[in-house]
Amino acid sequence: MALYVEQATKKFGDFTAVDNLSLSIEEGGMHGFLGANGAGKTTTFRMILGLLDPTHGTVRWKGNPITYANSPEIGYLPEERGLYPKMKVEEQLVYLAQLRKMSKADAKRETAAWLERFEVPHYRQKKVEELSKGNQQKIQLIASLLHKPSLLILDEPFSGLDPVNVEMLKGAILDFQKQGATIVFSSHRMDHVEELCDDMSILDRGKVVVGGSIREVKRSFGKQKVRLNMNADLSQLSAVAGVDHFTKTKDGALFQVADETVAQVLLAKAMDLGTLRHFAIEEPSLEEIFIAKVGKNYA
Amino acid sequence: MHSFWIIFKQAFMTKAKTKSFIITTLIVVAAFFLLANVSNIISIFDGEEAEENVLHVLDQTTGLVPDLQAQFDLMDSGIKTVPTYLTEEELQESIAEGTIDDYLVLTKNGELGARYVSESANELGSGIEIENAVQAVHTALTAESLGLDDNEVGQLFMPVEFDRQAISESSKSQEELSQARGLVYVLIMLIYVAVIYYPNMIAMEVATEKSSRVMEILISSVSPVKHMFAKIAGIGSLGILQMMIFGLAGYFAIKTAGTDLTEGFFSVMGFSELKISTFLFAILFFLLGYFLYAVLAALLGSLVSRTEDVQQLMLPMMILIIIGSLIAFSGISIPEARYVTISSFIPFFAPLVMFLRVGMLDLPLWEPLVSIAIMLATIGVLGWFGARVYRGGVLMYGSSQSLKDIRKAIRLGNSK
């Protein structure tokens, strides 16, 4: 395991921000963190970065604790944007990369390449405060990975971006992972985690309520959905044993079932009712799992 | 060490390149040249006015106006007497109309008498000169009537020799004090401005980095303590550079001023004694004062979340500096006062007050050394304490911005 967090707990006075969190990510893996505001995502990241020491537990990166000695291996994109507003784009990217022990010449060359990739080469000599929010976010991402870290920590990398820019940044992050980087990121958007990550954790009030590979999580969630599209009245099928929930849709109905055998029973009964146009067993979305585990007060 | 220099360079260069820094430097340099030449400039205006400095004299005596004029010339007052043949009423009307500023009525009923009439009390300043001149005329007349010759008159008015001498060893003669005073005054002024200006810069820098959240990236790359001291060193070097520019400008301004700065105002605020040791002490106390207050400023800057709150938290520190400056400036005229001596050993006042004493008095060397040692120890303690607060403070975001946050910051820094 490349990144290894074992039973990390962080207390601020009486308040427990992170409670007994364990996590391991393989080298080259991408791990998504989901959680409401105040769930402990940023505190967890700060512990991984070595900005905060866990009250209990340990954090290891390739077997070593994270200190300023291995900080050049780590890249960080903070949740609240962090750049010098009055400094020019290139100047500040080079400065931040130099602090992570990259040479000035390399930093300049890489900056030019990344600006080119994000289609903003003309911003090189602009002050950051003159840029739009989306473009600032591009610069912020470049700042986190310019020095080629092997561990990249991204706190809400996609917030406040338009769909075109989200796709552009996603592509860049996936490419960076292909080059061998291990990536941890948090998001409000379940679909981003679902699309990018192999593994994920849902945090609620400092605890991991769901964690592991996304496929495992979905399977073990137990609840699956069966979609049936046909013209017959399907409401009578809601009485079938094992159907937890029934929703009428425009083209038919959606059943929430306990397991796959119930789906087979539904299929058989539906075929008796008339012509079946569409039958599908649908996996639960992360959003549904999240709402089920954390509660509905989450947008 | 590598990242220390990168932060050092960045702190130095970004500030040095700002327009405000360049403009401030230029303005101060220009002000120095202006001040050094102030007596030349004043004399230009004086010269013009001298032409117009006409005193109308209504002479009711036996033609003493030429004697009076002779006295004015002797006194080098630049006043030109003009006999007038108008009546008093007409003269008063002229004043009311503004065609003349003032007039003098000379009378002689046995004794010589004079009455000076001017539009406003402002003119009365020249009244003293006129009085002296009339007095001199009167003395000459009386001497003449008594049959004294010039030599005897001279003896009569010979000024006594009045010399001040202080017997304390550290004390300098009044004359020596005056010679050093101008330089010490200017240098205290510079130190005062410097310990306000540069630490403020640091507090603002830290607060800006914190409010723009770039701090999180910085301190995940390098340790907050290294970051803090690199920044203090960077801005400190910038300060030394600026002070050196000011020093050179001041030196050349005085050299090129064309006056030796010993007359008039400068007889009390002298520049005639330019001791190298005074400059060296000035640089030393500037550095000590800077580091002392810079550490404090960085500590305070790390506590706020928004740059708007910096000034509020900086207030206690500013008050310390202002008290120190008040002691130092009042000590300019009485450097041996007890409160000056005591406060020169209090670390927060020492940069200004001990420098004043070193500059004005011949102190035994141990006194400044003890004061410097106390300051160094304070800087050490503050540096240690500041680093602890800073480590936690830079991670702390919230609306509160009071000194109570220091405890919170230390706790956060400790648990780190």
HADDOCK unambig.tbl for C-alpha pairs under 7 A between the chains (distance, minus, plus):
assign (segid A and resid 49 and name CA) (segid B and resid 220 and name CA) 6.43 0.50 0.50
assign (segid A and resid 51 and name CA) (segid B and resid 220 and name CA) 6.34 0.50 0.50
assign (segid A and resid 51 and name CA) (segid B and resid 416 and name CA) 6.89 0.50 0.50
assign (segid A and resid 52 and name CA) (segid B and resid 416 and name CA) 4.55 0.50 0.50
assign (segid A and resid 53 and name CA) (segid B and resid 415 and name CA) 6.53 0.50 0.50
assign (segid A and resid 53 and name CA) (segid B and resid 416 and name CA) 4.47 0.50 0.50
assign (segid A and resid 68 and name CA) (segid B and resid 221 and name CA) 6.53 0.50 0.50
assign (segid A and resid 68 and name CA) (segid B and resid 222 and name CA) 5.99 0.50 0.50
assign (segid A and resid 68 and name CA) (segid B and resid 223 and name CA) 6.68 0.50 0.50
assign (segid A and resid 71 and name CA) (segid B and resid 220 and name CA) 6.96 0.50 0.50
assign (segid A and resid 71 and name CA) (segid B and resid 221 and name CA) 5.59 0.50 0.50
assign (segid A and resid 76 and name CA) (segid B and resid 217 and name CA) 6.62 0.50 0.50
assign (segid A and resid 78 and name CA) (segid B and resid 216 and name CA) 6.98 0.50 0.50
assign (segid A and resid 80 and name CA) (segid B and resid 213 and name CA) 6.60 0.50 0.50
assign (segid A and resid 81 and name CA) (segid B and resid 213 and name CA) 6.33 0.50 0.50
assign (segid A and resid 82 and name CA) (segid B and resid 212 and name CA) 5.35 0.50 0.50
assign (segid A and resid 82 and name CA) (segid B and resid 213 and name CA) 4.13 0.50 0.50
assign (segid A and resid 82 and name CA) (segid B and resid 214 and name CA) 3.77 0.50 0.50
assign (segid A and resid 83 and name CA) (segid B and resid 212 and name CA) 6.16 0.50 0.50
assign (segid A and resid 83 and name CA) (segid B and resid 213 and name CA) 6.75 0.50 0.50
assign (segid A and resid 83 and name CA) (segid B and resid 214 and name CA) 4.71 0.50 0.50
assign (segid A and resid 84 and name CA) (segid B and resid 209 and name CA) 6.92 0.50 0.50
assign (segid A and resid 84 and name CA) (segid B and resid 212 and name CA) 6.47 0.50 0.50
assign (segid A and resid 84 and name CA) (segid B and resid 214 and name CA) 6.35 0.50 0.50
assign (segid A and resid 99 and name CA) (segid B and resid 3 and name CA) 5.44 0.50 0.50
assign (segid A and resid 99 and name CA) (segid B and resid 6 and name CA) 6.94 0.50 0.50
assign (segid A and resid 99 and name CA) (segid B and resid 221 and name CA) 6.15 0.50 0.50
assign (segid A and resid 100 and name CA) (segid B and resid 221 and name CA) 5.84 0.50 0.50
